[in-house]
Amino acid sequence: MPILFDNASSIACPDGELLDLASFAFEYMKMDAQAELSILAVDEVEMERLHVEWMGEPGPTDVLSFPIDELRPHQELKPDQVTLGDVVICPAVAGKQAESAGHSFEDEMYILLVHGILHLMGFDHVDEREEAEMFGLQRSIISAWEEKR
């Protein structure tokens, strides 16, 4: 599974761990091993631009997901479907959220990455039931990955 990480922000990120976690999340969710994912870390200015352009909301946000081929877990890829999509994370916002939540920057980055990947897989949190499912799955993936490490 080709997973790319590009840090276009000025904040050092746990690149290796993020790539490993993304790969683990794919396996955990039984995504086709050929599916592609791009992870991009951006500064607050770029994240705000994306947030305004794509969500119509002001200010930078923590994570945005851009699905491409609408791949789903347990789905066999068709020849024209290979890219799950892009997860864009803002490390500056992640750092602020980590401090507020009382955990490490790395833990916040892991949460945001898995959250973004789950959005690409079609999960959402628009109502209480969906939120419970998505956030529970997010915790399960990260816990299982941490146990494996």
C-alpha positions as CSV (number, residue, x, y, z in Angstrom):
1,M,0.0,0.0,0.0
2,P,1.6,3.2,-1.1
3,I,1.3,5.7,1.7
4,L,3.1,9.1,1.3
5,F,3.8,11.7,3.9
6,D,4.9,15.3,3.2
7,N,5.5,17.8,5.9
8,A,5.0,21.3,4.5
9,S,4.7,22.8,7.9
10,S,7.6,24.1,10.1
11,I,6.7,21.7,12.9
12,A,8.6,18.4,13.2
13,C,6.1,15.5,13.0
14,P,6.5,11.8,13.9
15,D,6.7,10.8,10.2
16,G,7.7,7.2,10.7
17,E,5.0,6.6,13.3
18,L,2.3,8.2,11.2
19,L,3.2,6.1,8.2
20,D,3.2,2.9,10.4
21,L,-0.1,3.9,12.0
22,A,-1.7,4.6,8.6
23,S,-0.5,1.2,7.3
24,F,-1.8,-0.5,10.5
25,A,-5.2,1.3,10.1
26,F,-5.5,-0.1,6.5
27,E,-4.8,-3.6,7.7
28,Y,-7.1,-3.2,10.7
29,M,-9.9,-2.0,8.5
30,K,-9.2,-4.6,5.8
31,M,-8.5,-2.1,3.1
32,D,-7.1,-3.5,-0.2
33,A,-3.3,-3.5,0.1
34,Q,-3.0,-1.6,-3.2
35,A,-4.9,1.4,-2.0
36,E,-3.0,4.6,-1.9
37,L,-3.0,7.4,0.7
38,S,-1.4,10.8,0.9
39,I,-0.8,12.5,4.3
40,L,0.1,16.2,4.3
41,A,1.1,18.4,7.2
42,V,0.5,22.1,6.6
43,D,0.8,25.3,8.4
44,E,-2.2,27.3,9.8
45,V,-2.4,29.7,6.8
46,E,-2.7,26.8,4.3
47,M,-5.1,24.9,6.6
48,E,-7.3,28.0,6.9
49,R,-7.3,28.4,3.1
50,L,-8.4,24.8,2.6
51,H,-11.0,25.1,5.4
52,V,-12.6,28.2,3.8
53,E,-12.4,26.8,0.3
54,W,-13.7,23.3,0.9
55,M,-15.9,23.7,4.1
56,G,-16.9,27.3,3.9
57,E,-15.7,27.8,7.5
58,P,-13.3,30.4,8.8
59,G,-10.0,29.7,10.6
60,P,-7.7,26.7,10.5
61,T,-9.0,23.3,11.5
62,D,-7.1,20.3,12.8
63,V,-7.7,17.7,10.0
64,L,-9.4,17.6,6.6
65,S,-10.0,14.5,4.5
66,F,-10.3,14.5,0.7
67,P,-11.6,11.2,-0.6
68,I,-10.8,10.4,-4.2
69,D,-12.0,6.9,-5.3
70,E,-14.5,6.4,-2.4
71,L,-12.9,3.1,-1.4
72,R,-14.4,1.2,1.5
73,P,-13.2,-1.5,3.9
74,H,-13.5,-5.1,2.6
75,Q,-13.8,-3.8,-1.0
76,E,-11.8,-5.2,-3.8
77,L,-10.3,-2.5,-5.9
78,K,-11.4,-2.0,-9.5
79,P,-8.6,-1.1,-12.0
80,D,-9.7,2.6,-12.0
81,Q,-9.9,2.7,-8.2
82,V,-6.6,2.9,-6.4
83,T,-6.5,6.1,-4.3
84,L,-8.3,6.3,-1.0
85,G,-7.5,10.0,-0.8
86,D,-5.6,12.7,1.1
87,V,-5.5,13.5,4.8
88,V,-4.4,17.0,5.6
89,I,-3.3,17.7,9.2
90,C,-2.3,21.0,10.8
91,P,0.4,20.3,13.4
92,A,0.1,23.8,14.9
93,V,-3.6,23.2,15.7
94,A,-2.8,19.7,16.8
95,G,-0.3,21.1,19.3
96,K,-2.9,23.4,20.8
97,Q,-5.5,20.6,21.0
98,A,-3.0,18.3,22.6
99,E,-2.2,20.8,25.3
100,S,-6.0,21.4,26.0
101,A,-6.6,17.6,26.1
102,G,-3.7,16.9,28.4
103,H,-1.9,14.5,26.1
104,S,1.2,14.6,23.9
105,F,1.5,16.2,20.5
106,E,2.3,12.8,19.0
107,D,-0.9,11.3,20.5
108,E,-3.0,14.1,19.0
109,M,-1.4,13.6,15.6
110,Y,-2.2,9.9,15.8
111,I,-5.8,10.7,16.7
112,L,-6.2,13.2,13.8
113,L,-4.6,10.8,11.3
114,V,-6.9,7.9,12.1
115,H,-9.9,10.3,12.2
116,G,-9.0,11.5,8.7
117,I,-8.5,8.0,7.4
118,L,-11.9,6.9,8.8
119,H,-13.5,9.9,7.0
120,L,-11.9,8.7,3.8
121,M,-13.4,5.3,4.4
122,G,-16.9,6.8,4.6
123,F,-17.3,7.1,8.4
124,D,-18.7,10.3,9.8
125,H,-20.0,11.8,13.1
126,V,-23.0,13.8,12.2
127,D,-25.3,12.2,14.7
128,E,-24.7,10.5,18.1
129,R,-24.8,6.9,16.8
130,E,-22.3,7.7,14.0
131,E,-20.1,9.6,16.4
132,A,-20.0,6.7,18.9
133,E,-19.1,4.3,16.1
134,M,-16.4,6.4,14.5
135,F,-14.8,7.5,17.8
136,G,-14.9,4.0,19.2
137,L,-13.3,2.6,16.1
138,Q,-10.7,5.4,16.2
139,R,-9.8,4.5,19.8
140,S,-9.7,0.8,18.9
141,I,-7.3,1.2,16.0
142,I,-4.9,3.4,18.0
143,S,-5.0,1.1,21.0
144,A,-4.3,-2.0,18.9
145,W,-1.5,-0.2,17.1
146,E,0.1,0.9,20.4
147,E,-0.2,-2.7,21.7
148,K,1.5,-4.0,18.6
149,R,4.4,-1.5,18.9
